[in-house]
C-alpha cells in the first residue's frame, strides 16, 4: 500500500486521541512539487546543485577542475578526504558531461527544484504540551517535572540506567536535522557549540546560531535533541542520556529538503569535530529510494556513503530512522509514488536491495524501527528482516497503544523551540532513543570504537519476538508480516534497546 507522504518522512505528529485507520503511516501529507509554489522564469534559470565524485585523498584533479569550468560549473566546496566535490551549474547536461571525464567516478544532480528550493507548507506540527497537562504531571523525588509523561524512558529502562549514570559530558551526539534551538532550558546545559554548524548549502556555516531553526521552520531537530540529551536539571523532561553533550548540524532547507550536499557536509563536520554518535531522522531528498542503475542517483549514494563511512572511521556511530510507511524493506519490490519529491513525482516500482533509502540502508548505519507504548511495532514503522537492526520507542496512536498511567499520550514527549515541550511520533523519535543508548555505551566504554559500540548495542538489546499476527487496529486483517526468530527479526531486529544493560554489562 502506498500513498503520498511528506518531506519529513521520519516525523509524524499525531494529535492525542486521534482516531486512525489502518493506514496510519499514510496520512495525507503535503509533498513538495513544482505545483506547490510558482517558479519564476528567473528561478527556472537558476543553477542546480551537483556532486562529482573522484578518487579520495588527492584533491580535485586538474582535468576534472578544467572540465567543471568548461561545462559551466562553479565549485562550491570539495571534501578531498572522500573525493566529493559540490558544484553549482545551470547547464542541464552538466552531470552527463562530467561522467565522461577521466578521473570522475560518478556525477549527478542532487535536486530538481532550482536553488533555492521552493517553499511549501510545513507538515508534522507537534502537539504542544499545555500548561494544564504539564501541571497535572506529578513527579516523584529525583524526577524532572515532566518525566511521569515519558513512558518511553522505562520502556528501555533508561530511568533505571540514570540511577547508575547520566552519561559523560565527554561524549557528543550530533543531531543532523532541521536545526536545534540551543537556547531551550532543557538543551542549553548540554549543548556543544563547537560541534554545531549550518550545512544547508553543502559548505559549513559557523556563524553563531546558524544551527538554529528559523521561526517558520520545522521543530523536528529540537524535539530529537531533547529526546537524546534533555538535561536532568529540575526543568521539563529528561533525555535518554541527560549527561552527554548534544550538537546541532542543520542540513535542511527552509522548505524542509535534506539534499545530498548538505548531508555530506553534516557527516564530514561530525567526523572532524569529535562527534561520537550521529542521529539521522530523515531521508536524503529528492529520492525516497536511490537506484544505483540511474547515474544521477548512483552519484548521490556514492557521496553519502563515502561521508557516512568516513564519519564512522573517525569514531562516530551513525544511527538512522527506518521510515514511516509500513514498508517491508526486505521485500522484492516496493512502489514509490513520491520521487522525486521536489518536482513532479512519478510512481515507480523499485527493488529496495538495489534502490537504497539513504542514509538508512547504507553499510554500517544502525537502522531503527519504532515501537509504541505496548512495546509492539508502531503501526507506521517500516520493517524488514536483515534491514532493521534494533527497535525503540517512537510512539503510536494512543488508540492503538495506550500507555500505563500516569502517562496519557502514546506519542513521544520532546523539546520544542521557544522553551516549549510537545508530542510527536515516528521512527524519527525511535532513532534518538537508540542514539542516546549508544551514547551511554560510549560513556561507559570511552575507548570503544564504533564497531564495538554497535556490537554492545545489539547484544544488550532485549530480544523481542515477532508480533504474529500483527493486526494493530483489530479489524481482523493482518497489517504487516514479521519474519525471523525471537533473537533477530524484521520488526525488532536484534531486539528493543536496553539502556540499563548498556551501563551495567
Secondary structure by P-SEA (a helix, b strand, c coil): ccccccccccbbbbcccccccccccccbbbbbcccccccccccccbbbbbbbbccccccccaaaaaaaaaacccccccccccbbbbbbbcccaaaaaaaaccccccccccccccccccccccccccccccaaaaaaccccccccccccccccccccaaaaaaaaccccccbbbbbccccccccccccccccccccbbbccccccccccccccccccccaaaaaaaaaccccccccccccccccbbbbbbccccccccccaaaaaaaaaaaaaccccbbbbccccccccbbbcccaaaaaaaaaaaaaaaaaaaaccbbbbbcccccccccccbbbbcccccccbbbbbbbcccccccccccccccbbbbbbcccccccccbbbbccccccccccccccccccccccccccbbbbbbccccccccccaaaaaaaaaaaaaaaaaacccccaaaaaaaaaaaccccccccccccccccccccccccccccccccccccccccccccc
